[in-house]
Amino acid sequence: MKNIIFRALAGLLLGIGYAVCIGAITFLLFSLTPDSAGWMIPNYNDIGAKVLLTIYVVLFAAACGVVVGLLVGLSGVGKAGGGIIGAVIGSGVFLYVMRDSWSALTMPTSLHRDLLTVLIFFLLGWPVGLALTGIAVSIAAGKLKR
């Protein structure tokens, strides 16, 4: 019984750690855009929007990371199974978030570069990131299973 609690706690902590990493990358990505106001000339609306967006992304990533962490930690699957669980949940999130953006790729616009940057960020952040979280949880749960 104690091992199950520790494996669940490991999954919970690694899922939250994943969310913190995604939040930091999101904040940096939106802080480094050329059209944002810098910290020397503060635009409080722009700064507030970045912080609010980062909070939303962290909460959403925490929910997904905790679900993957708890599923992998409590089920006791191996590294491949943990990666598959994370990748499936991450792919579902990726397809849900980007469902309206695919049609923008067919339109002639100068924003293709920005859209592709966001697509790559979401592809690396959700399916790949949650798969790596699932693998990390399975390794930690395997060490706690002994």
N, C-alpha and C positions, 0 to 999 in steps of 0.2 A: 504494500500500500504506500509505503514511504517513497519507493522508487517512482511510482506513478505520479506522485505530487511533485517530485523533483524534475521528472521529465516534462511535466506540464509547465512548471515554472521556467525551465530552460527554454521551452518553446515560446513562452510568453515574453521572456526577456530578449531573446534573439529577434522576435517579431517586432518588438518596440525599437530595438537597435536598428533594424532595417528601416523603420519609419523615420528615425532621426537622420540616418544617412540620406534618404530620399528627400527629406525636408531641407537639409543643408545644400544638397545639389540643386534643388528647385530654387532656393533663395539666391544662390550664386548665379544660376542661369538667368534669372530675371534681373539681377543686379548688374550683370555685365552687358546687357543690351545697350546699343548705342543711343536709343531714344529715351532712356531713363535719366531722371535728374540725379545728380551726384549728391554726396553727403555735404559738399561745400555749399551748394545752392539748394537748400532743402525744398522739396515739393512734397508737402505732407500727404496730399492725396495719393501721389505715386508711391510713397514709402508705405502708407497704410494699405494700399492695394497689394503691394508685394508681401507684406507681413500677413495679411488676411489670406491671400492665396497660399502662402506657405503653411499656414495653420490648417487650412482645408486639406491640403495635400498630405500633411503629416497625419491628420486624423484618419483620412481614407487609407493611407499606407499602413498605419498602425492597425486598423481593423483587418486589412488583408494579411498583414504579417502575423498578427496574432492568430487568425484562423489557420493559416498555413502552419505556424509553429505548434499550435495545439493539435491539429490533425496529425502531423508527422510525429510529434512527441508522444502523444497518447497511443497512436497505432503501432509504433515501434517498427516501422518499415525501414529498409536499408537506405543507402545513399541514393540509389537509382529511383526508388519509390518516392523518397522525399523530394527529389528533383522533379519528378513527373507531377506530383501533387502541386508543387509550387508553380511549375510551368503551366499547368492546366488552369489553375486559379488566376495566374497572372495574364494568361492569354485571354481569358474571359473578361478581365478588367480592361485590358488593352483594347479589345474589340468593342466593348461597351463605351469606353471613353472616346474612341476615335470613330464612332459609327457615322457621324455627320461630316467628317473631314475627308473621306475618300473621294467624294465628288469634286472637291476643290482641286484635286490633282489633275483633272481633265480640263479645267478652265485655263485659258491663257492669262496668266497673271505673273506679276513680279514677286509674289509672295511664296513661290514654290520652295525657295531655299529655307525660308523660315518654317514652312510647314514640314519640310523634310527634317529639319533640326528637331522639331517637336516630336515627329514620328519616331526618330531614332532615340530620342530621350525616353519616350514612353516605352519603346520596345526594349531598351536596355534596362529601364527602371522597373517595369512590371513583370513581364514573363521571365527575363533573365535574373532579375534581382530576387524575385520570389522563389525561383528554382534554386538559386544559391542559398537563400534562407532555409529552404527545405533540406538541402544537403547539410548545411551547418547544424540544423536542429537534429537531423538523424545521427550525425557524428556525436553530438553532445548527448543525445539520448542513448546511444550505444555505449558510451563511456559510463553513463549513470546506470545502465541496465545490469552491469556486473555486480 
